[in-house]
Amino acid sequence: MVNIIIIYYVVMSVGILILALLSWLIWDKRFRNRHGQSIPNGFIRTDEVMVDPTTNKKLRVYYNHHTGERFYKKEQ
């Protein structure tokens, strides 16, 4: 009975660790690949400006109406 409880907690701990690692990697990749200085083809400037919470820099939002993607360019 004790072995089953130990196995349960080990499996749950590994599962939570894997879930946390995957969510961190997915969020990081999704956010960091969407801003820079050169605007990709097909993106249109919008009136939306946001402040990046990690760097406190202003970012202009560009939108691609064909794919629905957003691109963030640092404002001067």
C-alpha positions as a Markdown table, in Angstrom:
| # | Residue | x | y | z |
|---|---|---|---|---|
| 1 | Met | 0.0 | 0.0 | 0.0 |
| 2 | Val | 2.8 | 2.4 | 0.8 |
| 3 | Asn | 4.5 | 1.6 | -2.5 |
| 4 | Ile | 1.4 | 2.6 | -4.4 |
| 5 | Ile | 1.2 | 5.9 | -2.6 |
| 6 | Ile | 4.9 | 6.6 | -3.3 |
| 7 | Ile | 4.5 | 5.7 | -6.9 |
| 8 | Tyr | 1.5 | 8.0 | -7.2 |
| 9 | Tyr | 3.3 | 11.0 | -5.8 |
| 10 | Val | 6.4 | 10.4 | -8.0 |
| 11 | Val | 4.2 | 10.1 | -11.1 |
| 12 | Met | 2.2 | 13.3 | -10.2 |
| 13 | Ser | 5.4 | 15.2 | -9.4 |
| 14 | Val | 7.0 | 14.3 | -12.7 |
| 15 | Gly | 3.7 | 15.1 | -14.6 |
| 16 | Ile | 3.5 | 18.6 | -12.9 |
| 17 | Leu | 7.2 | 19.2 | -13.7 |
| 18 | Ile | 6.7 | 18.3 | -17.4 |
| 19 | Leu | 3.6 | 20.4 | -17.7 |
| 20 | Ala | 5.4 | 23.4 | -16.1 |
| 21 | Leu | 8.4 | 23.0 | -18.4 |
| 22 | Leu | 6.3 | 22.7 | -21.5 |
| 23 | Ser | 4.1 | 25.7 | -20.7 |
| 24 | Trp | 7.2 | 27.8 | -20.0 |
| 25 | Leu | 8.8 | 26.8 | -23.3 |
| 26 | Ile | 5.6 | 27.4 | -25.3 |
| 27 | Trp | 4.9 | 30.8 | -23.7 |
| 28 | Asp | 8.5 | 32.0 | -24.2 |
| 29 | Lys | 8.7 | 31.0 | -27.8 |
| 30 | Arg | 5.3 | 32.5 | -28.6 |
| 31 | Phe | 6.1 | 35.9 | -27.1 |
| 32 | Arg | 9.7 | 36.4 | -28.1 |
| 33 | Asn | 9.3 | 35.5 | -31.8 |
| 34 | Arg | 6.7 | 38.2 | -32.3 |
| 35 | His | 8.6 | 41.4 | -32.0 |
| 36 | Gly | 11.7 | 43.1 | -33.5 |
| 37 | Gln | 12.7 | 45.9 | -35.7 |
| 38 | Ser | 12.1 | 44.7 | -39.3 |
| 39 | Ile | 8.4 | 44.3 | -40.2 |
| 40 | Pro | 7.6 | 41.1 | -42.2 |
| 41 | Asn | 5.8 | 41.3 | -45.5 |
| 42 | Gly | 2.0 | 41.4 | -45.3 |
| 43 | Phe | 1.8 | 43.1 | -41.9 |
| 44 | Ile | -0.2 | 46.3 | -41.6 |
| 45 | Arg | 0.4 | 49.0 | -38.9 |
| 46 | Thr | -2.4 | 49.4 | -36.4 |
| 47 | Asp | -3.2 | 52.2 | -33.9 |
| 48 | Glu | -2.6 | 49.8 | -31.0 |
| 49 | Val | 0.5 | 50.5 | -28.8 |
| 50 | Met | 1.3 | 48.3 | -25.7 |
| 51 | Val | 3.9 | 48.4 | -23.0 |
| 52 | Asp | 5.9 | 45.2 | -22.7 |
| 53 | Pro | 5.6 | 44.2 | -19.0 |
| 54 | Thr | 9.1 | 42.6 | -18.9 |
| 55 | Thr | 11.1 | 45.5 | -20.4 |
| 56 | Asn | 8.7 | 48.5 | -20.0 |
| 57 | Lys | 9.2 | 49.4 | -23.6 |
| 58 | Lys | 6.5 | 50.6 | -26.0 |
| 59 | Leu | 5.6 | 48.2 | -28.8 |
| 60 | Arg | 3.6 | 49.1 | -31.9 |
| 61 | Val | 1.2 | 46.3 | -33.1 |
| 62 | Tyr | 1.2 | 45.2 | -36.8 |
| 63 | Tyr | -1.4 | 42.8 | -38.0 |
| 64 | Asn | -1.5 | 40.3 | -40.9 |
| 65 | His | -5.1 | 40.0 | -42.0 |
| 66 | His | -4.4 | 36.9 | -44.1 |
| 67 | Thr | -3.1 | 34.8 | -41.2 |
| 68 | Gly | -4.4 | 36.6 | -38.2 |
| 69 | Glu | -0.8 | 36.9 | -36.8 |
| 70 | Arg | 0.4 | 39.9 | -34.8 |
| 71 | Phe | 3.9 | 41.5 | -34.9 |
| 72 | Tyr | 5.3 | 43.8 | -32.2 |
| 73 | Lys | 7.8 | 46.4 | -33.2 |
| 74 | Lys | 9.6 | 48.6 | -30.6 |
| 75 | Glu | 8.5 | 52.2 | -30.8 |
| 76 | Gln | 11.0 | 55.0 | -30.7 |
